[in-house]
Amino acid sequence: MWSSALKTVYVYDPQSNSWDQKKDMPYAVGYSGVAVAGDMIYLIGGTMSASTPPLATVMAYDASSDNWTLKTEMPTARYGLAACVVDGRIYAIGGTTEKWETVSYKHVEVYDPTTDTWARKADLPNGRWGLFADVVDGWIYAIGGRSGSYSSSTNEAYNPDTDTWTSKSPMQKPRTGLAGCILNNRIYVTGGHQGPPIVMHTSLEKYEPAATEVNEKVMTQPQQFIVSQNFPNPFNSSTKIHYYLHEPNHIRLEITNIKGELVQTAINEMRSAGNHVVQMNTNHLPSGIYFYKLRVGDQVTVSIKMISMR
């Protein structure tokens, strides 16, 4: 692992193919989360070396004035985290400490630059560090990283509207320290390493959320109800479904097979307004494709695909 961090800043101009040095960061840190919100660049967390405790520091850089300012510290000190922006707020995801061989955080904390405040959100299902995260259609995708002793190929998506996570198609190769970007609503990842033993990657992988998971979007009836994709999906013995009611109403939640035949009625009763979670025992469902159908009062029925794997 690397031994010490730097605080130097350089800016690259593609038009002139040249580099220019800018004002140093207030602190020398490495492996921070980086995000752009508004006209500011934010460096979140990090550490001075791989063997020293992580920092909770938040540094914001204004390119127009070449000036750094310190913001409210992140609640959980960590490095190797991922950071991305939804609706102007910065999500800090995962990370680790100087005990990186055994610590893999699940923490998700969101920073609001307008109020300079932090809030805790639903944990990452699988704690990881050295992961990549970015946003497609308002969903945050957290991909790869290291979990425990080994690199991971995990791909999990977060819906900020419902504060819930959903499992997605994993990468072909486990990767720690991977790089990625979004182009035309497709996620491209490359580089990173797998291990132990350490194997460096040069391959490029492309993930298409819209093409492969069209049925896994959140289905919304404005001012009426919201129902999210079940988690985990695919599932084995149990799965959860989150839904939101704008007002009290009668709920009917049914499970059907691919032929449209009813196999289970999970709910058939009045429910209060607000957020709800249904924990379903699915031991009786053989492997295959199913649909859960939520009907709220006399409103339209929402049908979402889910997959049982035995």
C-alpha positions as CSV (number, residue, x, y, z in Angstrom):
1,M,0.0,0.0,0.0
2,W,1.1,3.6,-0.5
3,S,3.0,5.4,2.3
4,S,2.1,9.1,2.3
5,A,-0.4,11.5,0.7
6,L,0.3,14.8,-1.1
7,K,-1.7,18.1,-1.1
8,T,-0.7,19.4,-4.4
9,V,-3.4,20.3,-7.0
10,Y,-3.0,20.5,-10.8
11,V,-5.6,21.3,-13.4
12,Y,-5.5,19.9,-16.9
13,D,-6.6,21.9,-20.0
14,P,-7.6,19.4,-22.8
15,Q,-7.5,22.2,-25.4
16,S,-3.9,23.2,-24.8
17,N,-2.9,19.7,-23.5
18,S,-1.2,21.3,-20.6
19,W,-1.1,21.2,-16.8
20,D,-1.2,24.2,-14.4
21,Q,-0.5,24.0,-10.6
22,K,-3.2,25.5,-8.3
23,K,-3.4,26.3,-4.6
24,D,-2.5,23.3,-2.3
25,M,-5.2,21.5,-0.4
26,P,-5.4,22.5,3.3
27,Y,-4.4,18.9,4.3
28,A,-2.4,16.2,2.5
29,V,-4.9,13.3,2.1
30,G,-5.3,10.4,-0.3
31,Y,-8.1,8.0,-1.2
32,S,-10.8,10.6,-0.5
33,G,-14.3,10.6,-1.9
34,V,-14.6,13.3,-4.7
35,A,-17.7,14.9,-5.9
36,V,-18.7,18.1,-7.8
37,A,-21.8,19.9,-6.5
38,G,-22.7,23.3,-8.0
39,D,-19.5,25.1,-8.8
40,M,-17.5,23.4,-6.0
41,I,-15.2,20.4,-5.9
42,Y,-15.5,18.4,-2.6
43,L,-12.9,16.1,-1.1
44,I,-14.4,14.0,1.6
45,G,-12.6,11.9,4.2
46,G,-9.3,10.2,3.2
47,T,-6.1,9.4,5.1
48,M,-2.5,10.6,5.2
49,S,-1.3,7.0,4.6
50,A,-2.6,3.5,4.5
51,S,-1.4,2.8,8.0
52,T,-2.8,5.9,9.8
53,P,-6.4,6.5,11.0
54,P,-8.7,8.0,8.5
55,L,-10.0,11.6,8.5
56,A,-13.5,13.0,8.5
57,T,-12.4,16.2,6.8
58,V,-14.5,17.9,4.1
59,M,-12.6,20.3,1.9
60,A,-14.3,22.4,-0.8
61,Y,-12.5,24.0,-3.7
62,D,-13.7,27.0,-5.7
63,A,-12.0,26.9,-9.1
64,S,-13.0,30.5,-9.9
65,S,-11.1,31.9,-6.9
66,D,-8.5,29.1,-6.5
67,N,-9.5,28.9,-2.9
68,W,-10.2,26.0,-0.4
69,T,-12.6,26.1,2.5
70,L,-13.3,23.6,5.3
71,K,-16.8,22.3,5.7
72,T,-18.6,20.4,8.5
73,E,-16.8,17.1,9.0
74,M,-18.4,13.8,7.9
75,P,-19.9,11.9,10.8
76,T,-17.8,8.7,10.1
77,A,-14.1,9.1,9.5
78,R,-13.1,6.8,6.6
79,Y,-11.1,6.5,3.4
80,G,-11.5,4.5,0.2
81,L,-15.1,5.6,0.1
82,A,-17.1,6.6,-3.0
83,A,-19.0,9.9,-3.5
84,C,-21.6,11.0,-6.0
85,V,-24.3,13.7,-6.3
86,V,-28.1,13.5,-6.5
87,D,-30.2,16.6,-6.5
88,G,-27.3,18.7,-5.3
89,R,-26.6,16.5,-2.3
90,I,-23.4,14.4,-1.9
91,Y,-23.6,10.8,-0.9
92,A,-20.6,9.3,0.8
93,I,-20.7,5.5,0.5
94,G,-18.6,2.7,2.1
95,G,-15.0,3.1,3.0
96,T,-12.5,1.7,5.6
97,T,-9.9,2.6,8.2
98,E,-6.3,1.8,8.8
99,K,-7.5,-1.7,9.5
100,W,-8.4,-2.1,5.8
101,E,-7.7,-5.8,5.8
102,T,-10.7,-6.4,8.0
103,V,-12.9,-3.3,8.0
104,S,-15.4,-2.7,5.2
105,Y,-18.0,0.0,6.1
106,K,-21.6,-0.1,5.1
107,H,-22.1,3.6,6.0
108,V,-24.0,5.9,3.7
109,E,-24.1,9.6,4.8
110,V,-25.4,12.5,2.8
111,Y,-24.1,16.0,2.8
112,D,-26.2,19.1,1.9
113,P,-23.9,21.9,0.7
114,T,-26.7,24.5,1.2
115,T,-27.0,23.9,4.9
116,D,-23.5,22.4,5.5
117,T,-25.1,19.4,7.3
118,W,-24.9,15.6,7.3
119,A,-27.6,12.9,7.6
120,R,-27.4,9.1,7.8
121,K,-29.1,7.0,5.2
122,A,-29.9,3.3,4.7
123,D,-26.7,1.2,4.9
124,L,-25.0,-0.3,1.9
125,P,-26.1,-4.0,1.9
126,N,-22.5,-5.2,1.6
127,G,-19.8,-3.1,3.2
128,R,-17.0,-2.2,0.8
129,W,-14.1,0.1,0.2
130,G,-12.2,1.0,-3.0
131,L,-15.6,0.9,-4.8
132,F,-16.9,3.1,-7.6
133,A,-20.3,4.9,-7.5
134,D,-22.2,7.1,-9.9
135,V,-25.7,8.1,-10.9
136,V,-28.0,7.0,-13.7
137,D,-31.6,8.2,-13.9
138,G,-31.5,9.3,-10.3
139,W,-30.3,5.9,-9.0
140,I,-26.9,5.5,-7.3
141,Y,-24.9,2.5,-8.5
142,A,-22.2,1.2,-6.1
143,I,-19.9,-1.2,-7.9
144,G,-17.0,-3.4,-6.9
145,G,-14.6,-2.7,-4.1
146,R,-13.2,-4.9,-1.4
147,S,-15.3,-6.6,1.2
148,G,-13.4,-8.4,3.9
149,S,-10.4,-10.3,2.6
150,Y,-11.3,-10.3,-1.1
151,S,-12.3,-8.0,-4.0
152,S,-15.9,-7.9,-5.0
153,S,-17.9,-7.8,-8.2
154,T,-21.1,-6.6,-6.4
155,N,-23.4,-4.1,-8.0
156,E,-26.0,-2.5,-5.8
157,A,-28.3,0.4,-6.6
158,Y,-29.8,3.0,-4.2
159,N,-33.1,4.8,-4.7
160,P,-32.9,8.2,-2.8
161,D,-36.7,8.6,-3.0
162,T,-37.3,5.4,-1.0
163,D,-34.0,5.2,0.9
164,T,-33.6,1.5,-0.3
165,W,-31.0,-0.6,-1.9
166,T,-31.5,-3.3,-4.7
167,S,-29.1,-5.9,-5.9
168,K,-28.2,-5.6,-9.6
169,S,-26.2,-7.7,-12.1
170,P,-22.6,-8.1,-10.9
171,M,-19.4,-7.3,-12.9
172,Q,-17.7,-10.1,-14.7
173,K,-14.5,-9.6,-12.7
174,P,-14.1,-8.6,-9.0
175,R,-12.3,-5.2,-8.8
176,T,-10.9,-3.0,-6.0
177,G,-9.8,0.5,-6.8
178,L,-11.6,0.5,-10.1
179,A,-12.3,3.6,-12.2
180,G,-15.6,4.3,-13.9
181,C,-17.7,6.9,-15.7
182,I,-21.2,7.4,-17.1
183,L,-21.8,7.8,-20.9
184,N,-25.3,7.8,-22.5
185,N,-26.8,6.3,-19.3
186,R,-24.3,3.4,-19.5
187,I,-21.8,2.7,-16.8
188,Y,-18.2,1.9,-17.9
189,V,-15.7,0.5,-15.4
190,T,-12.0,-0.4,-15.9
191,G,-8.8,-1.1,-14.1
192,G,-8.5,-2.0,-10.5
193,H,-7.2,-5.2,-9.0
194,Q,-8.4,-8.5,-7.8
195,G,-7.1,-10.3,-4.8
196,P,-5.5,-11.6,-2.8
197,P,-3.4,-12.7,-4.6
198,I,-3.1,-9.3,-6.4
199,V,-4.1,-9.5,-10.1
200,M,-4.2,-6.1,-12.0
201,H,-7.0,-5.6,-14.5
202,T,-6.9,-3.8,-17.8
203,S,-10.3,-4.9,-19.2
204,L,-13.3,-2.6,-19.7
205,E,-16.8,-3.6,-18.8
206,K,-20.1,-1.9,-19.7
207,Y,-23.3,-2.0,-17.8
208,E,-26.7,-0.9,-19.2
209,P,-29.3,-0.4,-16.4
210,A,-32.1,0.6,-18.8
211,A,-31.6,-2.3,-21.1
212,T,-31.2,-5.1,-18.5
213,E,-33.4,-4.0,-15.7
214,V,-36.3,-2.1,-17.2
215,N,-38.7,-3.8,-14.8
216,E,-36.6,-2.8,-11.7
217,K,-37.4,0.9,-11.8
218,V,-39.5,2.3,-9.0
219,M,-43.2,2.5,-10.0
220,T,-44.9,5.8,-8.9
221,Q,-48.4,7.2,-9.0
222,P,-47.9,10.9,-8.0
223,Q,-49.5,11.8,-4.7
224,Q,-50.9,8.3,-4.4
225,F,-48.3,5.6,-3.7
226,I,-44.7,4.4,-4.4
227,V,-43.6,0.8,-4.5
228,S,-39.9,-0.2,-4.9
229,Q,-38.2,-3.2,-6.4
230,N,-38.0,-6.1,-3.8
231,F,-34.6,-6.7,-2.1
232,P,-32.8,-8.9,-2.4
233,N,-33.6,-9.8,-6.0
234,P,-32.9,-12.5,-7.0
235,F,-33.9,-14.0,-3.7
236,N,-33.9,-17.4,-2.0
237,S,-35.9,-17.9,1.3
238,S,-37.1,-14.3,1.9
239,T,-37.4,-10.9,0.3
240,K,-38.6,-7.4,1.3
241,I,-40.9,-4.9,-0.5
242,H,-41.0,-1.3,0.5
243,Y,-43.9,0.9,-0.4
244,Y,-45.3,4.4,0.5
245,L,-48.9,5.5,0.9
246,H,-49.9,9.1,0.5
247,E,-53.0,8.5,2.6
248,P,-54.6,5.5,4.4
249,N,-56.0,2.9,2.0
250,H,-56.9,-0.7,1.4
251,I,-53.8,-2.6,0.1
252,R,-53.8,-5.9,-1.8
253,L,-50.4,-7.4,-2.5
254,E,-50.4,-10.6,-4.6
255,I,-47.6,-12.8,-6.0
256,T,-48.3,-14.5,-9.4
257,N,-46.2,-16.8,-11.5
258,I,-45.1,-16.1,-15.1
259,K,-48.5,-17.6,-16.3
260,G,-50.4,-15.0,-14.2
261,E,-51.6,-17.6,-11.7
262,L,-51.9,-16.5,-8.1
263,V,-49.4,-18.2,-5.7
264,Q,-49.7,-16.0,-2.6
265,T,-51.6,-13.1,-1.2
266,A,-49.2,-11.2,1.1
267,I,-51.5,-8.3,2.2
268,N,-55.3,-7.7,1.9
269,E,-56.2,-5.1,4.5
270,M,-56.2,-1.4,5.4
271,R,-52.9,0.3,5.9
272,S,-52.0,3.7,7.3
273,A,-50.3,6.5,5.4
274,G,-46.5,6.5,5.3
275,N,-43.7,4.1,4.6
276,H,-44.2,0.3,4.9
277,V,-42.0,-2.8,4.6
278,V,-43.3,-6.3,3.7
279,Q,-41.1,-9.2,4.8
280,M,-42.1,-12.2,2.7
281,N,-41.2,-15.8,3.4
282,T,-40.6,-17.3,0.0
283,N,-39.4,-20.8,0.9
284,H,-42.4,-22.2,-1.0
285,L,-41.5,-20.6,-4.3
286,P,-39.5,-22.8,-6.8
287,S,-36.8,-21.1,-8.9
288,G,-38.3,-18.9,-11.6
289,I,-39.8,-15.6,-12.5
290,Y,-42.6,-14.1,-10.5
291,F,-44.5,-10.8,-10.3
292,Y,-45.8,-8.9,-7.3
293,K,-48.9,-6.9,-7.9
294,L,-49.8,-4.0,-5.6
295,R,-53.3,-2.6,-5.8
296,V,-54.1,0.5,-3.7
297,G,-57.9,1.0,-3.2
298,D,-59.5,1.4,-6.6
299,Q,-56.4,2.7,-8.2
300,V,-54.4,1.0,-11.0
301,T,-52.4,-2.1,-10.1
302,V,-48.5,-2.0,-10.3
303,S,-46.8,-5.2,-11.4
304,I,-43.0,-5.7,-10.8
305,K,-40.9,-8.7,-11.8
306,M,-38.9,-10.7,-9.2
307,I,-36.7,-13.8,-9.5
308,S,-36.5,-16.8,-7.2
309,M,-33.2,-18.7,-7.2
310,R,-32.8,-22.1,-5.5
